[in-house]
C-alpha cells in the first residue's frame, strides 16, 4: 500500500547533501522517472561543465542570479525566471553574484548514472 504524500522542503527534505565548493542540496522528489531538488550555491561557485545523455532539466531561480553556459553560449537567469536544458546539451551553472544563489532543479528522468563531465568520464 502506498504511503500518503507528505510536504517536503529544504527544512524537511527526503535527503540533504553537500556538493562542489560548499554547495547544499535537498532532495524533494527522488525517483527514477523524476528528480526535484532545491540547491544553494555560495557566491563565486560554479559546477563542472557536463551533460546528461537521457535527462532533460529545468532550473527555476528562487534567489540570486544564475549564469549558465550551454553549448558555449552564456545565459543570465534572474530570480523568478527558469531555464530548460535539453538532454545532451553540455552545460554548467555558476553564481557570480555576492549573495547565495538558490534554485529548484527538476530532472526527467533522474540523473543518477547519467552525468558525463567534459572529460567524458561518466559519474
C-alpha positions as CSV (number, residue, x, y, z in Angstrom):
1,X,0.0,0.0,0.0
2,X,1.3,3.5,-0.9
3,X,2.0,5.9,1.9
4,X,0.1,9.3,1.6
5,X,2.1,12.2,0.3
6,X,3.9,14.4,2.8
7,X,5.0,18.0,2.4
8,X,8.7,18.5,1.8
9,X,11.0,21.5,1.9
10,X,14.7,22.3,2.4
11,X,13.9,22.2,6.1
12,X,12.2,18.8,5.8
13,X,13.7,17.1,2.7
14,X,13.9,13.5,1.8
15,X,17.7,13.9,2.0
16,X,20.3,16.7,2.4
17,X,23.7,16.5,0.6
18,X,26.7,18.8,0.1
19,X,28.3,19.1,-3.3
20,X,31.0,21.2,-5.1
21,X,32.6,24.0,-3.1
22,X,30.2,24.3,-0.1
23,X,27.0,24.0,-2.0
24,X,23.9,22.4,-0.5
25,X,21.2,20.3,-2.0
26,X,17.9,19.0,-0.7
27,X,16.0,16.1,-2.4
28,X,12.3,16.9,-2.7
29,X,11.3,14.2,-5.1
30,X,13.7,11.3,-5.7
31,X,12.5,8.7,-8.1
32,X,14.0,7.1,-11.3
33,X,11.5,9.0,-13.6
34,X,11.6,12.4,-11.9
35,X,14.0,14.2,-9.5
36,X,13.2,17.6,-7.9
37,X,15.9,19.3,-5.8
38,X,16.4,22.6,-4.2
39,X,20.1,23.7,-4.3
40,X,22.1,26.6,-2.8
41,X,25.4,27.8,-4.3
42,X,27.5,30.4,-2.3
43,X,28.9,33.4,-4.1
44,X,31.7,32.7,-6.5
45,X,30.9,29.0,-7.0
46,X,30.2,27.0,-10.2
47,X,29.8,23.4,-11.2
48,X,31.9,21.5,-13.7
49,X,30.8,21.5,-17.4
50,X,28.8,18.3,-18.1
51,X,25.9,16.8,-20.0
52,X,23.2,14.2,-19.5
53,X,22.5,11.7,-22.2
54,X,18.9,11.0,-21.2
55,X,17.7,13.6,-18.7
56,X,16.3,17.0,-19.5
57,X,16.4,19.6,-16.8
58,X,14.6,22.7,-15.7
59,X,16.1,25.2,-13.3
60,X,13.9,27.8,-11.6
61,X,15.7,30.6,-9.7
62,X,14.4,31.4,-6.2
63,X,17.1,33.8,-5.0
64,X,20.1,35.5,-6.8
65,X,21.1,35.4,-10.4
66,X,22.4,32.3,-12.2
67,X,24.9,32.4,-15.1
68,X,24.6,29.3,-17.3
69,X,27.0,28.2,-20.0
70,X,25.1,26.0,-22.5
71,X,26.9,24.7,-25.6
72,X,29.3,27.7,-25.5
73,X,26.6,30.3,-25.0
74,X,26.2,32.3,-21.8
75,X,22.7,32.9,-20.4
76,X,21.8,35.0,-17.4
77,X,18.7,33.9,-15.5
78,X,17.3,36.0,-12.7
79,X,15.1,35.4,-9.6
80,X,11.6,34.3,-10.8
81,X,12.9,33.0,-14.1
82,X,13.5,29.5,-15.3
83,X,15.6,27.7,-18.0
84,X,15.1,24.4,-19.8
85,X,18.2,22.4,-20.8
86,X,17.6,19.5,-23.2
87,X,19.2,16.1,-22.9
88,X,22.6,16.0,-24.5
89,X,23.4,19.8,-24.1
90,X,26.7,20.5,-22.4
91,X,26.1,22.9,-19.6
92,X,27.0,24.3,-16.2
93,X,25.6,26.8,-13.7
94,X,27.5,29.4,-11.8
95,X,27.0,32.1,-9.1
96,X,28.9,35.3,-10.0
97,X,27.0,37.4,-7.5
98,X,27.9,38.4,-4.0
99,X,25.0,36.5,-2.4
100,X,23.8,32.9,-2.3
101,X,22.1,31.5,-5.4
102,X,19.1,29.3,-4.7
103,X,17.1,27.3,-7.2
104,X,14.8,24.4,-7.9
105,X,16.2,21.7,-10.2
106,X,13.8,19.3,-11.9
107,X,15.3,16.4,-13.9
108,X,13.3,13.9,-16.0
109,X,14.3,11.2,-15.9
110,X,16.6,11.4,-12.8
111,X,20.3,12.0,-13.5
112,X,21.6,9.1,-11.4
113,X,24.4,7.5,-13.5
114,X,23.6,9.9,-16.4
115,X,26.2,12.6,-15.9
116,X,29.1,12.9,-18.2
117,X,31.7,15.5,-17.3
118,X,33.5,17.3,-20.1
119,X,36.4,14.9,-19.7
120,X,33.9,12.2,-20.8
121,X,34.0,10.3,-17.5
122,X,30.5,9.1,-16.5
123,X,29.7,9.7,-12.8
